[in-house]
Amino acid sequence: MTQELRLERLIGRILTDAVGNPVGRVEDVVAEPDGDDYLVTHLVVGPHTRLARWLAFGHQIPVLDAVGFGRAPRVRRIPWTWLDLSDADHPRLLRSVID
């Protein structure tokens, strides 16, 4: 069965695990060519809180990074098969939080 989804509905949404804990914000997708179409294989998930996003931004500024203000953002690749997208506005994992 082929499932079609408009990606703009998914990008920027908070991804939660099976029990409702936030995992991160959907930043991007990874897709592979499949004939004339593309098949999405993974979601790229970044930090979900504003503080974590600001700290990740600080990592990009050398002065802030040198004094320890910034930190590298934690980015995860989530396999597409792990997702429940029955409600694309509230995507969630089919399992508990991953590390």
N, C-alpha and C positions, 0 to 999 in steps of 0.2 A: 504494500500500500504506500502510495506517495503522499506525503503531507507537505502542503505549501503554506508558507507563512511569510508575511511581509516583514522584513528584517527591521524596518524603522519602528515597528511596534515592540521589538525586543531590546534594541540597543538602548542603554541607559537605565534599564529596569534592574531592580534588586532581585538577585537570585537567592532563594531560600532553600534550606535542606528539607528533608521529609518531615521534620518536626517543627518547622517554621523559623529556625535560626538563620539570620542573614549570612550568606556565604560571600557575596561580593556584588559589584555592579557589572552588568554585561557591557564590555567595552568594544568587542569586535567578534567576528566569526572567522573560522578557517574553512575554506571550501575547496573542493577538487573538481576538475572538469569531469562531466558525465555526459558525453555526447554533445548536444547543443546546449545543455543546461549545466548548472553547477550543483553539486551535492555538498551540503554543509556537514562537516565531520566533527567540529569542536566549537565551543564557545570560549572566548577569552574573557576571563572575569578578573576585575581589579578590585581595589579597596572600595568598601561601600559607605564608609562614614566620611563626612567632610574633613574632619581632622586628619584622617589617614591620607586623604587625597592631597591636602595641603602639605603634609610632611613629605609625600612623594614628590610634589612639585619642588620643595626645598632641596631635594637631592639633585635637581637639574641645575641649580645655581652654585657654582664652585665655592663661593665664600660661605654660604649657608651650610653646604655639605662639609666644609673644612671645620666648622665649629660644632658639628654634630647635630645641626637642626634638621637636616634632611635625611631621609632613609630611602633606599631603593624600594619601589613599589612591589608588593607581592602580587604577581600575576599568575593565574592558574588557567590551564586548558582543560575544559570539561568536555568529555565525549558527549556527542549529541544523543546517544542512546541512553544516557543517564537522566534525561530531562523529561519532565511532565509539562507539556505545553498546551494542555487542554484549555488553560486560560493564559494567553500570551501576555496579558498585562501583569500577571503575577506568576512568572516562571518559577518552577521549583525542581529540586532533585528528587529522584525516586529513592534515594538512600539518605542516611544521616550525613552530617558534615564530614568533609574529607580534609586530610592534612597533607 
